[in-house]
Amino acid sequence: MGLFDRMKEPVFLKGNSNAEVQIEKLKALEPILNAEGQNIIKQDIKSLEYGIAGEKNIEFELKNSHIPMYILHDIYIEDGELSAQIDYLVFTKKICFIIECKNLYGDIEINSSGDFIRTMEFSGRKKKEGIYSPITQNQRHLELMKKIMTDRKNNIFTKYMAGRYFEDFNKSIVVLANPKTVLNAKYAKKEVKEKVIRADQLVKHIKEVYESSKVAADSEDKMLAWAQSYLDLHKAVEKDYTGKYEQYKINIITPRKQDEEVLTPVAERSTITVGEVPVEETDIFKELKAYRLDKSREEKIKPYFIYNDNQLKDLISKMPRNKEELQTVSGFSEVKANKYGDDILKIIKKY
């Protein structure tokens, strides 16, 4: 069977990323932090956005490859105490490509020892620093995949065969997603050079490795089953990304009961009125707050991750008529506006 058969285009079986959810949670938290906390969280958001931008570059290359293959993005697998967060798994009829995305600032040099050295320029001065090898990082992902697959076999012989030929069917690729990055691997060993490429070389690399492989091509059904077996292993882990920012929250203590104290963020204490009525007592405030609570229970997240009270007041103050106007409201990015916009705008139109 050739590379191009009945299935003509790549198919994403999983395309979303956990990092996008993390960014939304951090953006919702930002308004209730002090100045120091906001500086820290802005840098963390920027780093996450930069990583997502790199993965989007890879996604673009894969989507426009016109290669029949199945793709899994942002897969988390674990076995006992071992775990791996894999950027992309790309399944062809012969080979699974395990892709580690690096959207790095600066230029990258790989020396004869396999060390990764980054050079960055600040105010006309160049600075060099060693970075953790993404090849080593990706190799650990492969080792965990190999362990899980061999452990699933029923007898000693099939376990041996699965381990013996695992590398023939699974190939590691480290992709440098920043188009401005210059890669210098002149002195790197051949086996290292073959594992590190730029994003614009990804499709060509996949085709070349596929065509040169002596492994027999499977059917499209088996290719799908192969990809599905890893999708079934994926675990959507609920992580708390907000713990490190607790010390930066701005709080006051408001007595509610004789034996209870409740922390109320300062960012949510401003008083807004609609006519002569405090905004908190209006029907629209109550309905939008009820909607927030329902969605938070549905998604198993804290209500203020969707929007906090301060953002809710800004929402009522601006009364947006469409998703573009909704993005002018504090805390509403394009992603959040698309996710919750239809429901929110429907409520607003009633008032």
C-alpha positions as CSV (number, residue, x, y, z in Angstrom):
1,M,0.0,0.0,0.0
2,G,1.3,3.5,-0.9
3,L,1.3,6.5,1.3
4,F,-1.7,8.0,-0.4
5,D,-4.7,5.7,-0.6
6,R,-8.4,6.0,0.1
7,M,-7.8,8.3,3.1
8,K,-6.3,11.5,1.7
9,E,-6.1,14.0,4.6
10,P,-4.9,14.0,8.2
11,V,-7.6,13.6,10.9
12,F,-7.3,15.0,14.4
13,L,-8.8,12.6,16.9
14,K,-7.9,15.0,19.7
15,G,-7.1,18.6,18.9
16,N,-7.6,20.6,22.1
17,S,-4.9,21.5,24.6
18,N,-4.9,21.6,28.4
19,A,-2.8,24.8,28.2
20,E,-5.6,26.8,26.8
21,V,-7.8,25.8,29.8
22,Q,-4.9,26.8,32.1
23,I,-4.6,30.2,30.5
24,E,-8.3,30.9,31.0
25,K,-8.0,30.0,34.7
26,L,-5.0,32.3,35.2
27,K,-6.7,35.2,33.4
28,A,-9.7,34.8,35.7
29,L,-7.5,34.9,38.7
30,E,-5.3,37.9,37.7
31,P,-7.7,40.7,38.7
32,I,-7.8,39.6,42.4
33,L,-4.0,39.6,42.8
34,N,-1.7,42.3,44.1
35,A,0.8,44.1,41.8
36,E,3.6,41.6,42.4
37,G,1.2,38.6,41.8
38,Q,-0.1,40.2,38.6
39,N,3.4,40.6,37.3
40,I,4.2,37.0,38.0
41,I,0.9,35.6,36.5
42,K,1.3,37.8,33.4
43,Q,4.7,36.2,32.7
44,D,3.2,32.8,33.3
45,I,0.4,33.5,30.9
46,K,2.8,34.9,28.3
47,S,4.9,31.7,28.5
48,L,1.9,29.5,28.1
49,E,0.7,31.6,25.1
50,Y,4.1,31.3,23.6
51,G,4.0,27.5,24.0
52,I,0.5,27.3,22.4
53,A,1.7,29.5,19.5
54,G,4.5,26.9,18.8
55,E,2.0,24.0,18.9
56,K,-0.3,25.9,16.5
57,N,2.6,26.2,14.1
58,I,3.0,22.4,14.2
59,E,-0.8,21.9,13.9
60,F,-0.8,24.1,10.8
61,E,1.9,22.0,9.2
62,L,0.2,18.7,10.0
63,K,-3.3,19.9,8.8
64,N,-1.8,21.0,5.5
65,S,0.3,17.9,5.0
66,H,-2.3,16.0,2.9
67,I,-1.0,12.8,4.4
68,P,-3.4,10.1,5.6
69,M,-2.7,9.9,9.3
70,Y,-4.4,10.3,12.7
71,I,-3.2,12.9,15.2
72,L,-3.5,13.2,18.9
73,H,-2.6,16.6,20.5
74,D,-1.7,17.0,24.2
75,I,-1.9,13.5,25.5
76,Y,-1.3,12.6,29.1
77,I,-0.5,9.0,30.0
78,E,0.6,7.4,33.2
79,D,1.7,4.0,34.6
80,G,2.1,3.8,38.3
81,E,4.3,6.7,39.4
82,L,5.5,7.4,35.8
83,S,3.7,9.8,33.6
84,A,4.2,11.7,30.3
85,Q,2.6,14.8,28.7
86,I,3.1,14.3,25.0
87,D,2.6,17.3,22.6
88,Y,1.7,15.3,19.5
89,L,1.3,11.6,18.5
90,V,1.1,11.2,14.7
91,F,0.0,7.8,13.5
92,T,0.7,6.7,9.9
93,K,0.2,3.3,8.4
94,K,3.8,2.3,9.3
95,I,5.1,4.6,12.1
96,C,3.9,6.6,15.1
97,F,5.8,9.9,15.3
98,I,6.2,11.2,18.9
99,I,6.6,15.0,18.6
100,E,8.1,17.3,21.3
101,C,7.4,20.9,20.4
102,K,9.9,23.6,21.5
103,N,9.0,27.2,20.7
104,L,12.3,28.7,22.0
105,Y,13.7,32.2,22.0
106,G,17.2,32.5,20.5
107,D,19.3,30.2,18.3
108,I,20.1,26.6,19.2
109,E,23.4,24.8,18.8
110,I,23.8,21.0,19.4
111,N,27.4,20.0,20.0
112,S,29.2,16.7,19.5
113,S,28.2,15.6,23.0
114,G,24.5,16.1,22.3
115,D,24.3,19.2,24.6
116,F,21.8,21.9,23.6
117,I,23.1,25.4,23.9
118,R,20.9,28.5,23.4
119,T,22.3,31.9,22.3
120,M,20.1,35.0,23.0
121,E,20.9,38.6,22.4
122,F,20.0,41.4,24.8
123,S,20.9,45.0,24.1
124,G,23.5,44.0,21.6
125,R,25.1,41.5,24.0
126,K,24.9,37.7,23.4
127,K,24.3,35.3,26.2
128,K,24.8,31.5,26.0
129,E,23.1,29.0,28.3
130,G,22.6,25.2,28.3
131,I,19.1,23.9,28.2
132,Y,17.6,20.5,29.1
133,S,17.8,18.2,26.1
134,P,14.4,17.8,24.5
135,I,15.6,14.6,23.0
136,T,16.1,13.2,26.5
137,Q,12.7,14.4,27.5
138,N,11.0,12.8,24.5
139,Q,13.0,9.6,25.0
140,R,11.4,9.3,28.4
141,H,8.0,9.5,26.7
142,L,8.9,6.7,24.4
143,E,10.1,4.5,27.2
144,L,6.8,4.9,29.1
145,M,4.9,4.1,25.9
146,K,7.1,1.0,25.4
147,K,6.5,-0.1,28.9
148,I,2.8,0.2,28.7
149,M,2.6,-1.6,25.3
150,T,4.8,-4.5,26.4
151,D,3.0,-4.9,29.7
152,R,-0.2,-5.3,27.8
153,K,1.1,-8.4,26.0
154,N,-0.1,-11.8,27.2
155,N,3.0,-13.9,27.1
156,I,6.8,-13.7,27.3
157,F,7.3,-14.1,23.5
158,T,4.9,-11.3,22.5
159,K,6.3,-9.1,25.2
160,Y,9.8,-9.7,23.8
161,M,8.7,-9.0,20.3
162,A,6.9,-5.8,21.3
163,G,9.9,-4.5,23.0
164,R,12.4,-5.7,20.4
165,Y,10.7,-3.9,17.5
166,F,9.2,-0.9,19.3
167,E,11.8,1.5,17.9
168,D,11.0,0.4,14.3
169,F,7.4,1.5,14.7
170,N,7.9,4.6,16.9
171,K,10.1,7.6,16.0
172,S,11.0,10.6,18.1
173,I,11.0,14.1,16.7
174,V,11.9,17.4,18.4
175,V,10.4,20.3,16.5
176,L,11.7,23.8,16.9
177,A,8.5,25.8,16.2
178,N,9.9,29.3,16.3
179,P,10.5,30.3,12.7
180,K,13.2,32.8,13.8
181,T,15.3,30.2,15.5
182,V,18.5,29.2,13.8
183,L,19.5,25.6,14.3
184,N,23.2,24.7,14.2
185,A,23.7,20.9,14.4
186,K,26.9,20.8,12.3
187,Y,28.8,18.9,15.0
188,A,26.0,16.8,16.4
189,K,26.0,13.1,15.9
190,K,23.9,11.7,13.0
191,E,21.3,10.0,15.3
192,V,20.8,13.4,17.1
193,K,20.5,15.4,13.9
194,E,17.8,13.1,12.6
195,K,15.6,13.8,15.7
196,V,15.7,17.6,15.7
197,I,14.1,19.7,12.9
198,R,12.4,23.0,12.3
199,A,8.6,23.2,11.9
200,D,8.8,23.9,8.2
201,Q,10.7,20.6,7.7
202,L,8.2,18.5,9.6
203,V,6.0,17.2,6.7
204,K,9.0,16.5,4.5
205,H,10.7,14.6,7.4
206,I,7.6,12.5,8.0
207,K,7.3,11.5,4.3
208,E,11.0,10.7,4.1
209,V,11.1,8.5,7.2
210,Y,7.8,6.8,6.1
211,E,9.1,6.0,2.6
212,S,12.5,4.7,3.9
213,S,10.9,2.5,6.5
214,K,11.0,-1.3,5.7
215,V,8.0,-1.8,8.0
216,A,4.9,-3.1,6.1
217,A,2.1,-0.6,5.9
218,D,-1.1,-1.4,7.8
219,S,-4.6,-0.8,6.7
220,E,-6.5,2.4,7.6
221,D,-8.6,0.5,10.1
222,K,-5.5,-0.8,11.9
223,M,-4.0,2.7,11.8
224,L,-7.2,4.1,13.5
225,A,-7.2,1.3,16.1
226,W,-3.5,2.1,16.9
227,A,-4.3,5.8,17.4
228,Q,-7.4,4.9,19.4
229,S,-5.5,2.7,21.8
230,Y,-3.4,5.7,22.9
231,L,-6.5,8.0,23.0
232,D,-8.0,5.5,25.4
233,L,-4.9,5.7,27.6
234,H,-5.2,9.5,27.8
235,K,-6.3,10.9,31.2
236,A,-7.9,14.3,31.5
237,V,-6.2,15.3,34.8
238,E,-7.7,18.1,36.8
239,K,-4.8,20.2,38.0
240,D,-4.8,23.2,40.3
241,Y,-2.8,25.9,38.5
242,T,-3.7,28.5,41.1
243,G,-2.0,27.4,44.3
244,K,1.3,29.3,43.7
245,Y,-0.7,32.6,43.6
246,E,-2.5,32.2,46.9
247,Q,0.0,34.4,48.7
248,Y,-0.6,37.3,46.3
249,K,-4.4,37.4,46.6
250,I,-5.9,40.7,48.0
251,N,-8.4,39.9,50.7
252,I,-10.4,41.4,53.5
253,I,-12.3,39.6,56.3
254,T,-16.0,40.1,56.4
255,P,-17.9,38.6,59.3
256,R,-20.9,36.6,58.0
257,K,-21.7,34.4,61.0
258,Q,-20.7,34.4,64.6
259,D,-18.2,31.5,64.2
260,E,-17.3,32.1,60.5
261,E,-15.1,34.4,58.6
262,V,-15.2,34.6,54.8
263,L,-12.5,36.1,52.6
264,T,-13.8,38.6,50.1
265,P,-11.5,39.8,47.3
266,V,-11.0,43.6,47.3
267,A,-11.4,43.5,43.5
268,E,-15.0,42.4,44.0
269,R,-16.0,45.1,46.6
270,S,-16.7,48.0,44.3
271,T,-20.3,49.2,44.5
272,I,-22.2,49.7,41.2
273,T,-25.8,50.8,41.0
274,V,-28.4,50.5,38.3
275,G,-30.7,53.4,38.9
276,E,-31.1,53.4,42.7
277,V,-30.6,49.7,43.0
278,P,-27.2,48.1,43.8
279,V,-26.2,46.0,40.8
280,E,-26.0,42.9,43.0
281,E,-29.8,43.1,43.6
282,T,-30.7,43.3,39.9
283,D,-32.3,40.4,38.1
284,I,-29.6,40.4,35.4
285,F,-26.8,40.1,38.0
286,K,-28.6,37.2,39.7
287,E,-29.3,35.4,36.5
288,L,-25.7,35.8,35.2
289,K,-24.4,34.7,38.6
290,A,-26.8,31.6,38.6
291,Y,-25.5,30.8,35.1
292,R,-21.9,31.0,36.3
293,L,-22.6,28.6,39.1
294,D,-24.4,26.1,36.9
295,K,-21.5,26.1,34.4
296,S,-18.9,25.8,37.1
297,R,-20.6,22.7,38.5
298,E,-20.9,21.3,35.0
299,E,-17.2,21.8,34.3
300,K,-16.1,21.1,37.9
301,I,-14.2,24.3,38.3
302,K,-14.5,27.3,40.6
303,P,-17.1,29.9,39.6
304,Y,-14.6,32.8,39.4
305,F,-12.7,30.8,36.7
306,I,-15.6,31.7,34.4
307,Y,-15.9,35.3,35.6
308,N,-15.5,36.8,39.0
309,D,-17.9,39.4,40.5
310,N,-15.8,42.3,39.3
311,Q,-15.9,41.0,35.8
312,L,-19.6,40.4,36.1
313,K,-20.2,44.0,37.0
314,D,-18.1,45.1,34.1
315,L,-20.2,42.8,31.9
316,I,-23.5,44.4,33.1
317,S,-22.0,47.9,32.8
318,K,-21.1,47.4,29.1
319,M,-24.0,45.2,28.1
320,P,-22.3,43.7,25.0
321,R,-24.5,42.9,22.0
322,N,-22.1,40.4,20.2
323,K,-19.0,38.4,20.9
324,E,-16.7,41.1,19.6
325,E,-18.1,43.5,22.2
326,L,-18.0,40.8,24.8
327,Q,-14.2,40.6,24.4
328,T,-14.0,44.3,25.6
329,V,-15.2,43.1,29.0
330,S,-12.5,42.4,31.6
331,G,-11.4,38.8,31.6
332,F,-13.1,37.8,28.3
333,S,-10.6,36.5,25.8
334,E,-11.6,35.3,22.4
335,V,-11.6,31.7,23.6
336,K,-13.8,32.5,26.6
337,A,-16.1,34.7,24.5
338,N,-16.6,31.8,22.0
339,K,-17.1,29.3,24.8
340,Y,-19.7,31.2,26.9
341,G,-20.7,34.0,24.6
342,D,-23.9,32.6,23.2
343,D,-25.4,31.8,26.6
344,I,-24.3,35.2,28.1
345,L,-25.6,37.2,25.2
346,K,-28.9,35.4,25.3
347,I,-29.3,36.4,29.0
348,I,-28.3,40.0,28.3
349,K,-30.8,40.3,25.4
350,K,-33.7,39.7,27.9
351,Y,-32.9,43.0,29.7
